[in-house]
Structure formats: C-alpha cells, structure tokens
Amino acid sequence: GTIECVVLNACETEEVGKKLRDYGVPNVVCWQSEVRDETAHSLSKTFYQALARQTSPFNYHLAFDQAMSRMTTGKGDSRKPARHKANGAVDFLCLLSINGDVKCKSRIV
C-alpha cells in the first residue's frame, strides 16, 4: 500500500515533514518547536482515536482538528516565556497536507 500519513511526534520536525511532503507523502503531522513528552503522548492518543472513529478513506484534516479540540493547553504564567513548553501546548503543531496547506494551531488560553 501507499503511505497516507506520517506523524513526526518529536521536537522540531517541521523541516523533515516538508521533505516528506516533497517526496510525496500526502499528509504529515509535525512540530515547529520543542514539545513536552506529555503533550506528544496526548497528541498521539487523540489523533489516532480520531482516526479510529473514521472509515477509509481517512480524513486526516478532520482527525487533526478533532485531536486539537480535545487537547488542553497551558495557562497563565506556565506559558511564558517558552509557551511551546507549557503542558499541553499545541501552538506549534502542523499538518502539512497534499494541497500544500500548513495548518498551525494557536490555542493560547
């Protein structure tokens, strides 16, 4: 089969994600920044749960949006100055799609 989606659930993987897109991977989830282990774990869990509720063909944009809506983000002083390191922060998470779209979410609370 063909690879439909790659999840690069590690710190600063956007450049690798862009290269994978250049090589034909239709959907890549990646991080522009550092990410806490707890946040990466939560992303994996919520993203794959969202996919599991679908039938093929999978809608990766929908699963990405559903995962983001289920994740929480750090609040107040825990977000400053390194807000991307706050527990649950998803401000620098991207879905690079086959259409060239880059969907970065900002969920500052």
N, C-alpha and C positions, 0 to 999 in steps of 0.2 A: 504494500500500500504506500500511499504518499503521506508524508508528514504534513499535517494541517496546522499544528500549533506547537510552539516551543515556549516553555516557561523558564526564564532565566531568573530564578528566585535567589539572587545574590547581589551583593553590593556593586554598584556602578557597572551595570551590564548593558547599558543602552547602546554603546558602540558595537558590541558583539551582536546585539539584537539587530542593528542596522545592517551589519554584514550578512546575517542570516536572511534578512529580507532581500538583500541584493542577490543572494544565491537561490531565491525562490521559495523560501518558507513563507506561507501566506499570512500567518499571524504569529507575533512574538510578544510575549509579556516580559517586561524588563524594568529595571530600576535605573534612574538617573543619578542616584546618590547612594550613600550608605543606607543600610536597613537593619533594624534590630532583628534578632533571631525570632523573637516572639511575633513580630509583625509579619515576617516572611512565612512563618508557620501558619498564621491566621489567613494570610493571602492564599496559600496553597489549599488549605481546608475549604475556604469559602468558594474559591474559583472552581475547584473540582466538584464540590457539591452542586454548584450551579450547573455545571456541565452534565452531571449525573441526572439532573431533572429533565434534560432535553432528550430528544431523539435525533438520530442522524438525518440530515446533515446538521452539524453543530453550529450554533450562532455564538462565536467567540466574543463578539462585541456585547451581546446580551449577558453572557456569563461574566464578563469583566465588570460590566455595570452593576450586576446583581451582587457580585463579590464586594465591590466598593461600597455599595449601600449597606452591607451587613457588617462592615468593619468599623471600628471606633477609632477615634484619633485622640492624641494627647491634648490637654487643655492648659490654658494659662501659662505660668512660668515654665512648665515642663517642656514647652515648645520653643524656648528661647535659650541661647542663640542658635542652637543646632536643631531646628524644628524637625528635620528629617530623622533625627534620632529619638524623637519622642515615641513612647509606647503607642503602637497602633497607627503611626503617621503613614499616610499613603500619598502625600503631596507630590512625590517624585516617581510615581509608578506610571508606566506607559503600556499601551497596547499599540504596537506597530502593525498596521493591517496591510493587506494586499493592495488596497487602494492608495497606499501611501499616507494614510491618516495617522497622526500621532495623537493619541488621547491621553493626556496627562491630567490627573485629577488633583484638584486643590480642595482639601477638606479641613481648612483651618477652623477650629471651634474656639 
